[in-house]
């Protein structure tokens, strides 16, 4: 499967018509994030909500030796959408 995918991609570049799946990849990633939010909160999440969400999954300052806090366990219906 990957061999064919790479062959098609390189062929498209040689023809001057590169394949750009960037929008598809961004949309599928965003949909996965929406699914995670919906599963964690037990709520229906809209495209606009996820785009405007203030949820932060990574601390502001990352350091190699930092001890990261453990987030509370998400419970559908109890965990609030941020």
Steps between C-alpha positions, in 0.01 A plus 500: 500500500774749590706407196210592269431816698861613471518409131185705428633793702842504328337457158274800568805712586676395181192600301492841671166424667596422860238336719412721796308313769565769761138612536378140522762421766415811704128423484544135597722599793246757615225240476705265720540781756123560484439130566731509801321806638159342444605174667655678798207736560204290384385801297447561132787721385470727198770600255482859628533391864815302435654780293430752778587272792744629759602150612875461544645151475863602549651709782626849416859417591643162409831394646678165479499444875161652577244294685169532321171510688267206449166621364188376677327204339239616248146376566241538226216722620703643790812638332429853378579624149771768511 
